[in-house]
Amino acid sequence: MSEFAKLDMRSVYTETLIELAKEDERIVIVEADLMKATGTVPFSQAFPDRAFNVGVAEANMAGVAAGLSSVGKIPFAATFTAFAGRKTYDQFFISGNYSYQNVKLVGTDPGVSAAFNGGTHMSFEDGGLMRNIPKLVVFEPSDNVSCRALVKQSAKYQGCTYMRLHRKGGQALYPENETFEFGKGKVLRDGTDVTLVATGFLMVPQALEAAKELEKSGISAAVIDMHTIKPIDRDLIVQYAKKTGAFVTCENHQVVNFLGSAVAEVLAEEHPALLRRIGIQDEFGEVATQEYLMERFGLTSPNIVKAAQEVVARKKGA
Amino acid sequence: MDKQELQTLTEKAKELRKLTLDAIGYLGVGHIGGSLSIIEALTLLYYRHMENIDPKNPDRKDRDQLVLSKGHAGPALYSTLADKGYFPKDWLHTLNQGGTRLPSHCDMVRTPGIDMTAGSLGQGLSTAIGKVLGHRLDGQQSKVYVIIGDGESNEGQVWEAAMCAGHFKLHEIIAFTDNNKMQIDGYTNDIMSIEDLTSKWLAFGWAVQRVDGHDIEALDRAILKAKAETCRPSMIVMDTIKGKGAAFAEGNLGNHNMVFDHATALETIKALG
């Protein structure tokens, strides 16, 4: 594993912001007493005048970010996903999105990665809330390479974005020079029997692992890293609906309103195909290690394998 | 302020009050109470205090800005902006009609001269903080004025922002509370007491003054004093009358969002002289 791949993803986020900020003085950060957690302390050291900590006040954070945007700054505002969704929603919605501002909201610790912070801090709904906001770009990088590329793209994009950022741990699923584009999913592995559509740091590797297992039982599984949930890559979904006719979605989120729903909507409207959704099934979060919670909520490659086998069997039987 | 200027501003306030009555009356329903209570403040800001504002270039970078956090008073601000020449006065009769550029609540995307969208109460002061922090990075000294409702002050975000502006010592912020003592469901004292506003804002590190919000000279002195602050944001608590100047609205607890016809508006305009 390269040195870059070993970095925590929050460090990738912050180092990318520092790199961007050197080139573009409009880049600023707004934080709500979680700089140590979101990993942005090095940014505040590099650019002390451009880092604003508003204390434990997420609604105010989102409003301050919108105000900074209204005078031409490009604010990145970060907090835990649980608070990004539940505590800043109206402010991000009205002062940010409805006002056509340029606020980059970041939620860290998505889903089960909140682990020891437990159910109060465990967000299985933030992505769905955000997907309901008109025009907003919603994305969740799966590795350090896509994180760096998509943060850069977010800074360049004129308009609000929401990123789900897995902050602890790092990995590289792509070569370091790989390019990414909002709204264009990445085919990590081609296949003909079933398509595994996954998003995020935890679930894309699980899908890749599942594809390898499926190959052993003679099932050819394609794996798509759907880093952008909104706008969803309709063309790619239709292409693989025609090719495989069976789908399993994999997300560290409720299966409603986020990846599973987005894929289901495209399939139903464009090219019906069999679908199983791996993700949280209408439950609240709870406290434990991340590994325990992945098992507890079925966010595992064996579970993906099982779902894939089911849809493939049904497809053959139909 | 000399007598002649006082006279001019008094006349201007009357004109803006008439335009606002006409616009809402023409539609037949609207936020008349909280619009009429801030007319003197808007008059002083747009005809005396705000600097570098240019109706032909509403986005001029070095301008002073106003965040009308109680966004439902949009019609009063639209009258002001139309009178200043930001857009034609005949737009005022399109208020809230399909396709209008003058929606009930202030919208920076749709209306020339609106510096911040507001309407979901409690959000304006936070955005003003962001504006000032951004201005400071650009070495810009512009003032950012904010008008907050008294009922709006029930919102928790107002106090998050109060703490924040005090902490950052944002003397470029001059905020007003439109203390007209009524909110939608009744008197503020009955629904949710917000006093003592002076002590509250002082406690958050603000310079606080309290004046009659319809007394142009007193309000002018307060704004001048606030502009001279060098290390604290300023709050000017304006004691006002909701529906000021409209006999049918003043004292009427239902004047927050009120139905009245154009004939009533025209009679009231006539009575104003």
Interface residues (C-beta under 8 A of the other chain):
Chain A: E25 V28 V30 D49 R50 F52 V54 G55 A57 A59 N60 A62 G63 V64 A65 A66 G67 L68 S69 S70 V71 G72 K73 P75 D90 Q91 F93 I94 S95 Y98 S99 Y100
Chain B: K61 D107 M108 V109 D115 M116 T117 A118 G119 S120 G122 Q123 L125 S126 T127 A128 I129 G130 K131 V132 L133 G134 H135 L137 D138 G156 Q157 E160 A161 M163 C164 H167
